[in-house]
Amino acid sequence: MEEKFYLVRQYIDDNPGADIGEVSEANEVPIKQIERWIREERLSFTADSPIGIPCEWCGKTIKSGRYCSECADKLGNTLKNLYSSEEEAEHTKQKSKGNKMRYIEHEMGN
Ligand SMILES: [Zn+2]
């Protein structure tokens, strides 16, 4: 997969206007894999690229990471208020990830 990653990155450099479906087909990489690289912030896009992934919290299109800047702020503040230590917040965030995903699927289903 690492080779594919470099292929994809090169392809995006050469074709900044390609959408995620085109990138997937041209490089024979599943869209899911491309999205994972975006979440890991290994791929980045110009502001006018059509490629984006939904914020895990509100669904707004973002270019990298997991949350839009608004939600990142909001979540950061919430965690800071709820937990006194950074370490504890990190631990709880990971533990609740599964619940959060189900919550979002539920929201989208309605
Ligand atoms: Zn958001």
Backbone and ligand atoms as CSV (ligand in chain L), in Angstrom:
chain,resi,resn,atom,element,x,y,z
A,1,MET,N,N,0.816,-1.223,0.000
A,1,MET,CA,C,0.000,0.000,0.000
A,1,MET,C,C,0.851,1.277,0.000
A,2,GLU,N,N,2.078,1.206,0.554
A,2,GLU,CA,C,2.922,2.408,0.581
A,2,GLU,C,C,3.217,2.912,-0.835
A,3,GLU,N,N,3.499,1.965,-1.754
A,3,GLU,CA,C,3.743,2.358,-3.147
A,3,GLU,C,C,2.535,3.100,-3.698
A,4,LYS,N,N,1.369,2.559,-3.404
A,4,LYS,CA,C,0.123,3.173,-3.878
A,4,LYS,C,C,-0.012,4.584,-3.322
A,5,PHE,N,N,0.385,4.736,-2.078
A,5,PHE,CA,C,0.287,6.048,-1.454
A,5,PHE,C,C,1.078,7.082,-2.262
A,6,TYR,N,N,2.283,6.723,-2.661
A,6,TYR,CA,C,3.090,7.677,-3.423
A,6,TYR,C,C,2.500,7.921,-4.803
A,7,LEU,N,N,1.947,6.858,-5.412
A,7,LEU,CA,C,1.263,7.023,-6.694
A,7,LEU,C,C,0.114,8.016,-6.570
A,8,VAL,N,N,-0.692,7.814,-5.540
A,8,VAL,CA,C,-1.856,8.667,-5.329
A,8,VAL,C,C,-1.420,10.112,-5.089
A,9,ARG,N,N,-0.408,10.278,-4.249
A,9,ARG,CA,C,0.044,11.629,-3.939
A,9,ARG,C,C,0.547,12.335,-5.201
A,10,GLN,N,N,1.290,11.573,-6.012
A,10,GLN,CA,C,1.790,12.131,-7.267
A,10,GLN,C,C,0.627,12.485,-8.197
A,11,TYR,N,N,-0.342,11.584,-8.245
A,11,TYR,CA,C,-1.502,11.810,-9.120
A,11,TYR,C,C,-2.241,13.085,-8.712
A,12,ILE,N,N,-2.393,13.280,-7.421
A,12,ILE,CA,C,-3.102,14.468,-6.924
A,12,ILE,C,C,-2.304,15.739,-7.248
A,13,ASP,N,N,-0.972,15.622,-7.168
A,13,ASP,CA,C,-0.123,16.764,-7.546
A,13,ASP,C,C,-0.334,17.128,-9.015
A,14,ASP,N,N,-0.397,16.080,-9.860
A,14,ASP,CA,C,-0.524,16.292,-11.303
A,14,ASP,C,C,-1.942,16.679,-11.710
A,15,ASN,N,N,-2.929,16.235,-10.933
A,15,ASN,CA,C,-4.337,16.465,-11.279
A,15,ASN,C,C,-5.087,17.082,-10.105
A,16,PRO,N,N,-4.775,18.325,-9.779
A,16,PRO,CA,C,-5.381,18.924,-8.574
A,16,PRO,C,C,-6.898,19.034,-8.651
A,17,GLY,N,N,-7.466,18.911,-9.885
A,17,GLY,CA,C,-8.918,19.050,-9.996
A,17,GLY,C,C,-9.655,17.722,-9.966
A,18,ALA,N,N,-8.927,16.602,-9.851
A,18,ALA,CA,C,-9.573,15.283,-9.874
A,18,ALA,C,C,-10.379,15.061,-8.603
A,19,ASP,N,N,-11.544,14.401,-8.748
A,19,ASP,CA,C,-12.287,14.091,-7.526
A,19,ASP,C,C,-11.855,12.712,-7.017
A,20,ILE,N,N,-12.392,12.330,-5.882
A,20,ILE,CA,C,-11.880,11.128,-5.212
A,20,ILE,C,C,-12.137,9.864,-6.042
A,21,GLY,N,N,-13.249,9.849,-6.801
A,21,GLY,CA,C,-13.555,8.693,-7.660
A,21,GLY,C,C,-12.523,8.523,-8.759
A,22,GLU,N,N,-12.109,9.631,-9.368
A,22,GLU,CA,C,-11.097,9.590,-10.419
A,22,GLU,C,C,-9.753,9.122,-9.852
A,23,VAL,N,N,-9.395,9.638,-8.705
A,23,VAL,CA,C,-8.129,9.249,-8.080
A,23,VAL,C,C,-8.148,7.749,-7.791
A,24,SER,N,N,-9.286,7.280,-7.278
A,24,SER,CA,C,-9.441,5.873,-6.947
A,24,SER,C,C,-9.281,4.996,-8.186
A,25,GLU,N,N,-9.973,5.345,-9.265
A,25,GLU,CA,C,-9.925,4.545,-10.491
A,25,GLU,C,C,-8.563,4.593,-11.146
A,26,ALA,N,N,-7.995,5.781,-11.271
A,26,ALA,CA,C,-6.728,5.946,-11.970
A,26,ALA,C,C,-5.606,5.181,-11.276
A,27,ASN,N,N,-5.682,5.062,-9.955
A,27,ASN,CA,C,-4.593,4.422,-9.208
A,27,ASN,C,C,-4.963,3.037,-8.681
A,28,GLU,N,N,-6.209,2.616,-8.967
A,28,GLU,CA,C,-6.692,1.329,-8.487
A,28,GLU,C,C,-6.522,1.190,-6.975
A,29,VAL,N,N,-6.919,2.247,-6.299
A,29,VAL,CA,C,-6.906,2.252,-4.836
A,29,VAL,C,C,-8.346,2.483,-4.373
A,30,PRO,N,N,-8.837,1.687,-3.436
A,30,PRO,CA,C,-10.215,1.905,-2.967
A,30,PRO,C,C,-10.392,3.302,-2.354
A,31,ILE,N,N,-11.578,3.857,-2.585
A,31,ILE,CA,C,-11.875,5.186,-2.021
A,31,ILE,C,C,-11.671,5.183,-0.508
A,32,LYS,N,N,-12.077,4.080,0.133
A,32,LYS,CA,C,-11.920,3.961,1.595
A,32,LYS,C,C,-10.474,4.178,2.018
A,33,GLN,N,N,-9.551,3.620,1.224
A,33,GLN,CA,C,-8.136,3.758,1.561
A,33,GLN,C,C,-7.687,5.201,1.416
A,34,ILE,N,N,-8.156,5.857,0.361
A,34,ILE,CA,C,-7.794,7.271,0.156
A,34,ILE,C,C,-8.332,8.100,1.321
A,35,GLU,N,N,-9.577,7.809,1.714
A,35,GLU,CA,C,-10.162,8.545,2.840
A,35,GLU,C,C,-9.347,8.328,4.112
A,36,ARG,N,N,-8.852,7.105,4.283
A,36,ARG,CA,C,-8.061,6.834,5.482
A,36,ARG,C,C,-6.799,7.683,5.485
A,37,TRP,N,N,-6.149,7.801,4.323
A,37,TRP,CA,C,-4.940,8.630,4.246
A,37,TRP,C,C,-5.275,10.087,4.542
A,38,ILE,N,N,-6.462,10.511,4.091
A,38,ILE,CA,C,-6.854,11.897,4.372
A,38,ILE,C,C,-7.037,12.086,5.880
A,39,ARG,N,N,-7.716,11.119,6.517
A,39,ARG,CA,C,-7.942,11.204,7.973
A,39,ARG,C,C,-6.619,11.224,8.721
A,40,GLU,N,N,-5.666,10.467,8.204
A,40,GLU,CA,C,-4.349,10.424,8.860
A,40,GLU,C,C,-3.518,11.659,8.519
A,41,GLU,N,N,-4.107,12.539,7.716
A,41,GLU,CA,C,-3.452,13.784,7.298
A,41,GLU,C,C,-2.174,13.528,6.521
A,42,ARG,N,N,-2.159,12.420,5.773
A,42,ARG,CA,C,-0.986,12.131,4.950
A,42,ARG,C,C,-1.165,12.712,3.551
A,43,LEU,N,N,-2.412,12.899,3.140
A,43,LEU,CA,C,-2.685,13.533,1.859
A,43,LEU,C,C,-3.241,14.921,2.131
A,44,SER,N,N,-2.854,15.873,1.298
A,44,SER,CA,C,-3.431,17.202,1.467
A,44,SER,C,C,-3.849,17.726,0.097
A,45,PHE,N,N,-4.806,18.630,0.110
A,45,PHE,CA,C,-5.383,19.116,-1.126
A,45,PHE,C,C,-5.433,20.633,-1.135
A,46,THR,N,N,-5.420,21.171,-2.352
A,46,THR,CA,C,-5.570,22.618,-2.469
A,46,THR,C,C,-7.015,22.986,-2.148
A,47,ALA,N,N,-7.232,24.251,-1.855
A,47,ALA,CA,C,-8.556,24.701,-1.442
A,47,ALA,C,C,-9.603,24.470,-2.528
A,48,ASP,N,N,-9.193,24.499,-3.819
A,48,ASP,CA,C,-10.186,24.336,-4.880
A,48,ASP,C,C,-10.325,22.889,-5.348
A,49,SER,N,N,-9.625,21.963,-4.697
A,49,SER,CA,C,-9.809,20.556,-5.040
A,49,SER,C,C,-11.208,20.109,-4.613
A,50,PRO,N,N,-11.861,19.273,-5.444
A,50,PRO,CA,C,-13.192,18.788,-5.054
A,50,PRO,C,C,-13.118,17.711,-3.974
A,51,ILE,N,N,-11.919,17.244,-3.670
A,51,ILE,CA,C,-11.785,16.152,-2.708
A,51,ILE,C,C,-11.904,16.663,-1.278
A,52,GLY,N,N,-12.729,15.975,-0.515
A,52,GLY,CA,C,-12.858,16.293,0.895
A,52,GLY,C,C,-13.503,15.114,1.594
A,53,ILE,N,N,-13.436,15.103,2.892
A,53,ILE,CA,C,-14.110,14.069,3.679
A,53,ILE,C,C,-15.005,14.777,4.681
A,54,PRO,N,N,-16.105,14.119,5.089
A,54,PRO,CA,C,-16.997,14.788,6.037
A,54,PRO,C,C,-16.399,14.841,7.433
A,55,CYS,N,N,-16.602,15.971,8.105
A,55,CYS,CA,C,-16.272,16.100,9.518
A,55,CYS,C,C,-16.996,14.979,10.258
A,56,GLU,N,N,-16.331,14.282,11.150
A,56,GLU,CA,C,-16.950,13.150,11.837
A,56,GLU,C,C,-18.050,13.608,12.783
A,57,TRP,N,N,-18.076,14.894,13.077
A,57,TRP,CA,C,-19.066,15.383,14.020
A,57,TRP,C,C,-20.274,15.998,13.313
A,58,CYS,N,N,-20.053,16.959,12.396
A,58,CYS,CA,C,-21.183,17.677,11.793
A,58,CYS,C,C,-21.372,17.365,10.316
A,59,GLY,N,N,-20.414,16.676,9.685
A,59,GLY,CA,C,-20.585,16.290,8.292
A,59,GLY,C,C,-20.114,17.318,7.285
A,60,LYS,N,N,-19.654,18.447,7.754
A,60,LYS,CA,C,-19.125,19.478,6.860
A,60,LYS,C,C,-17.859,18.966,6.165
A,61,THR,N,N,-17.696,19.346,4.884
A,61,THR,CA,C,-16.546,18.843,4.137
A,61,THR,C,C,-15.251,19.492,4.615
A,62,ILE,N,N,-14.273,18.647,4.898
A,62,ILE,CA,C,-12.971,19.136,5.336
A,62,ILE,C,C,-11.898,18.505,4.463
A,63,LYS,N,N,-10.705,19.037,4.503
A,63,LYS,CA,C,-9.625,18.573,3.632
A,63,LYS,C,C,-8.715,17.549,4.296
A,64,SER,N,N,-8.723,17.504,5.601
A,64,SER,CA,C,-7.873,16.534,6.280
A,64,SER,C,C,-8.304,16.393,7.724
A,65,GLY,N,N,-7.803,15.346,8.352
A,65,GLY,CA,C,-8.098,15.145,9.761
A,65,GLY,C,C,-9.483,14.543,9.973
A,66,ARG,N,N,-10.049,14.779,11.149
A,66,ARG,CA,C,-11.317,14.143,11.487
A,66,ARG,C,C,-12.456,15.138,11.680
A,67,TYR,N,N,-12.136,16.338,12.162
A,67,TYR,CA,C,-13.178,17.316,12.448
A,67,TYR,C,C,-12.881,18.633,11.749
A,68,CYS,N,N,-13.936,19.382,11.457
A,68,CYS,CA,C,-13.747,20.735,10.948
A,68,CYS,C,C,-13.200,21.585,12.095
A,69,SER,N,N,-12.699,22.789,11.770
A,69,SER,CA,C,-12.054,23.583,12.820
A,69,SER,C,C,-13.057,23.964,13.912
A,70,GLU,N,N,-14.308,24.227,13.503
A,70,GLU,CA,C,-15.327,24.581,14.505
A,70,GLU,C,C,-15.530,23.459,15.513
A,71,CYS,N,N,-15.727,22.252,14.992
A,71,CYS,CA,C,-15.973,21.114,15.879
A,71,CYS,C,C,-14.739,20.796,16.703
A,72,ALA,N,N,-13.572,20.930,16.095
A,72,ALA,CA,C,-12.341,20.672,16.840
A,72,ALA,C,C,-12.263,21.612,18.037
A,73,ASP,N,N,-12.624,22.881,17.804
A,73,ASP,CA,C,-12.648,23.860,18.893
A,73,ASP,C,C,-13.652,23.460,19.962
A,74,LYS,N,N,-14.871,23.167,19.479
A,74,LYS,CA,C,-15.954,22.825,20.390
A,74,LYS,C,C,-15.596,21.601,21.223
A,75,LEU,N,N,-15.122,20.560,20.536
A,75,LEU,CA,C,-14.770,19.324,21.230
A,75,LEU,C,C,-13.618,19.562,22.186
A,76,GLY,N,N,-12.662,20.372,21.747
A,76,GLY,CA,C,-11.518,20.670,22.600
A,76,GLY,C,C,-11.971,21.333,23.887
A,77,ASN,N,N,-12.876,22.308,23.763
A,77,ASN,CA,C,-13.378,23.005,24.947
A,77,ASN,C,C,-14.170,22.077,25.852
A,78,THR,N,N,-15.035,21.258,25.225
A,78,THR,CA,C,-15.845,20.335,26.007
A,78,THR,C,C,-14.957,19.402,26.811
A,79,LEU,N,N,-13.957,18.856,26.145
A,79,LEU,CA,C,-13.087,17.912,26.838
A,79,LEU,C,C,-12.325,18.604,27.955
A,80,LYS,N,N,-11.927,19.841,27.685
A,80,LYS,CA,C,-11.167,20.570,28.690
A,80,LYS,C,C,-12.029,20.829,29.933
A,81,ASN,N,N,-13.316,21.133,29.686
A,81,ASN,CA,C,-14.213,21.392,30.803
A,81,ASN,C,C,-14.530,20.124,31.592
A,82,LEU,N,N,-14.674,19.025,30.883
A,82,LEU,CA,C,-15.110,17.797,31.532
A,82,LEU,C,C,-13.995,17.091,32.292
A,83,TYR,N,N,-12.791,17.198,31.769
A,83,TYR,CA,C,-11.715,16.426,32.368
A,83,TYR,C,C,-10.562,17.336,32.765
A,84,SER,N,N,-10.067,17.076,33.923
A,84,SER,CA,C,-9.004,17.936,34.411
A,84,SER,C,C,-7.671,17.631,33.743
A,85,SER,N,N,-7.395,16.377,33.454
A,85,SER,CA,C,-6.098,16.050,32.872
A,85,SER,C,C,-6.208,15.682,31.399
A,86,GLU,N,N,-5.256,16.149,30.627
A,86,GLU,CA,C,-5.197,15.894,29.192
A,86,GLU,C,C,-5.188,14.392,28.930
A,87,GLU,N,N,-4.467,13.679,29.755
A,87,GLU,CA,C,-4.294,12.245,29.583
A,87,GLU,C,C,-5.642,11.528,29.680
A,88,GLU,N,N,-6.431,11.918,30.638
A,88,GLU,CA,C,-7.718,11.282,30.846
A,88,GLU,C,C,-8.654,11.571,29.673
A,89,ALA,N,N,-8.575,12.790,29.151
A,89,ALA,CA,C,-9.407,13.174,28.017
A,89,ALA,C,C,-9.071,12.313,26.808
A,90,GLU,N,N,-7.797,12.127,26.570
A,90,GLU,CA,C,-7.344,11.330,25.431
A,90,GLU,C,C,-7.868,9.905,25.552
A,91,HIS,N,N,-7.768,9.352,26.730
A,91,HIS,CA,C,-8.202,7.986,26.989
A,91,HIS,C,C,-9.697,7.847,26.712
A,92,THR,N,N,-10.482,8.765,27.199
A,92,THR,CA,C,-11.930,8.711,27.044
A,92,THR,C,C,-12.331,8.904,25.595
A,93,LYS,N,N,-11.616,9.771,24.891
A,93,LYS,CA,C,-11.914,10.042,23.491
A,93,LYS,C,C,-11.805,8.747,22.685
A,94,GLN,N,N,-10.762,7.987,22.934
A,94,GLN,CA,C,-10.557,6.752,22.177
A,94,GLN,C,C,-11.616,5.726,22.529
A,95,LYS,N,N,-11.958,5.672,23.809
A,95,LYS,CA,C,-12.926,4.672,24.249
A,95,LYS,C,C,-14.310,4.939,23.658
A,96,SER,N,N,-14.653,6.212,23.464
A,96,SER,CA,C,-16.008,6.557,23.030
A,96,SER,C,C,-16.133,6.638,21.515
A,97,LYS,N,N,-15.072,6.361,20.803
A,97,LYS,CA,C,-15.080,6.511,19.350
A,97,LYS,C,C,-16.196,5.669,18.705
A,98,GLY,N,N,-16.323,4.434,19.156
A,98,GLY,CA,C,-17.327,3.554,18.585
A,98,GLY,C,C,-18.734,4.102,18.759
A,99,ASN,N,N,-19.042,4.621,19.919
A,99,ASN,CA,C,-20.360,5.174,20.181
A,99,ASN,C,C,-20.650,6.371,19.295
A,100,LYS,N,N,-19.628,7.197,19.107
A,100,LYS,CA,C,-19.799,8.397,18.316
A,100,LYS,C,C,-20.136,8.039,16.865
A,101,MET,N,N,-19.450,7.037,16.333
A,101,MET,CA,C,-19.711,6.627,14.967
A,101,MET,C,C,-21.145,6.149,14.809
A,102,ARG,N,N,-21.623,5.386,15.771
A,102,ARG,CA,C,-22.998,4.895,15.682
A,102,ARG,C,C,-23.984,6.048,15.747
A,103,TYR,N,N,-23.664,7.014,16.560
A,103,TYR,CA,C,-24.509,8.192,16.701
A,103,TYR,C,C,-24.642,8.900,15.360
A,104,ILE,N,N,-23.528,9.039,14.651
A,104,ILE,CA,C,-23.539,9.744,13.372
A,104,ILE,C,C,-24.321,8.939,12.329
A,105,GLU,N,N,-24.127,7.643,12.286
A,105,GLU,CA,C,-24.877,6.819,11.331
A,105,GLU,C,C,-26.366,6.966,11.582
A,106,HIS,N,N,-26.731,6.999,12.868
A,106,HIS,CA,C,-28.128,7.129,13.241
A,106,HIS,C,C,-28.668,8.465,12.733
A,107,GLU,N,N,-27.902,9.533,12.941
A,107,GLU,CA,C,-28.315,10.862,12.493
A,107,GLU,C,C,-28.531,10.890,10.998
A,108,MET,N,N,-27.614,10.257,10.253
A,108,MET,CA,C,-27.666,10.309,8.808
A,108,MET,C,C,-28.818,9.462,8.265
A,109,GLY,N,N,-29.193,8.447,9.006
A,109,GLY,CA,C,-30.284,7.575,8.576
A,109,GLY,C,C,-31.644,8.263,8.647
A,110,ASN,N,N,-31.733,9.303,9.435
A,110,ASN,CA,C,-33.031,9.958,9.584
A,110,ASN,C,C,-33.279,11.035,8.549
L,1,ZN,ZN,ZN,-17.676,19.766,12.106
